[in-house]
C-alpha cells in the first residue's frame, strides 16, 4: 500500500470516526395551533416527570435532560412553574456507551441514543437523538432530547421556537 492510498484510507476513517447522526421529531408544526391548548400552555408548564420504563438511566442523564428542558423553555419564553401543566417524558429507548469505549473505539463502540415520548395537555409526540462520535456522549444526547421536548411544547403553544445556541460548538462537534 503506497502513501497516497494510506492517506486516503486514514482520511476516510477519520471522517467515519467524527461523523455523528441526530434525529428528532415533535408535534406536527403544519397543523393549526389549538387555541385552548395554547392558552393553557402559555401560562406555564411544570418541570417534567421522567418515567424510565424499567431502563437503567443514570441520574446525571435525567438531570441533564431536565436542565436542558428548563433552559430551552426559558429561551422560548415558556414559564416553568411548580403549578404548571404537567409534562411527562417516558423513555422508550436508551443506550449509553462507556466513556472509555466511546473514546477508544469511536463509532465501533455503537452509539448513545435516547428516544422518548412526551405527554402534555392531552398531546403526545416523540423526541429522539443519537450520537456516534468520539466527542459527543450521552450527556449531549440528553440535552438535545430535553431541548426538543421544550421546543415541541412551544410549538403546541404557538410560541416561536428559539434554537440559537448561546455558545456555538466547533463545526462537526455536535449531534445537531
C-alpha positions, 0 to 999 in steps of 0.5 A, spaced: 500 500 500 503 506 497 502 513 501 497 516 497 492 510 498 494 510 506 492 517 506 486 516 503 484 510 507 486 514 514 482 520 511 476 516 510 476 513 517 477 519 520 471 522 517 467 515 519 470 516 526 467 524 527 461 523 523 455 523 528 447 522 526 441 526 530 434 525 529 428 528 532 421 529 531 415 533 535 408 535 534 406 536 527 408 544 526 403 544 519 397 543 523 393 549 526 395 551 533 389 549 538 387 555 541 385 552 548 391 548 548 395 554 547 392 558 552 393 553 557 400 552 555 402 559 555 401 560 562 406 555 564 408 548 564 411 544 570 418 541 570 417 534 567 416 527 570 421 522 567 418 515 567 424 510 565 420 504 563 424 499 567 431 502 563 437 503 567 438 511 566 443 514 570 441 520 574 446 525 571 442 523 564 435 525 567 438 531 570 441 533 564 435 532 560 431 536 565 436 542 565 436 542 558 428 542 558 428 548 563 433 552 559 430 551 552 423 553 555 426 559 558 429 561 551 422 560 548 419 564 553 415 558 556 414 559 564 416 553 568 412 553 574 411 548 580 403 549 578 404 548 571 401 543 566 404 537 567 409 534 562 411 527 562 417 524 558 417 516 558 423 513 555 422 508 550 429 507 548 436 508 551 443 506 550 449 509 553 456 507 551 462 507 556 466 513 556 472 509 555 469 505 549 466 511 546 473 514 546 477 508 544 473 505 539 469 511 536 463 509 532 465 501 533 463 502 540 455 503 537 452 509 539 448 513 545 441 514 543 435 516 547 428 516 544 422 518 548 415 520 548 412 526 551 405 527 554 402 534 555 395 537 555 392 531 552 398 531 546 403 526 545 409 526 540 416 523 540 423 526 541 429 522 539 437 523 538 443 519 537 450 520 537 456 516 534 462 520 535 468 520 539 466 527 542 459 527 543 456 522 549 450 521 552 450 527 556 449 531 549 444 526 547 440 528 553 440 535 552 438 535 545 432 530 547 430 535 553 431 541 548 426 538 543 421 536 548 421 544 550 421 546 543 415 541 541 411 544 547 412 551 544 410 549 538 403 546 541 403 553 544 404 557 538 410 560 541 416 561 536 421 556 537 428 559 539 434 554 537 440 559 537 445 556 541 448 561 546 455 558 545 456 555 538 460 548 538 466 547 533 463 545 526 462 537 526 462 537 534 455 536 535 449 531 534 445 537 531 
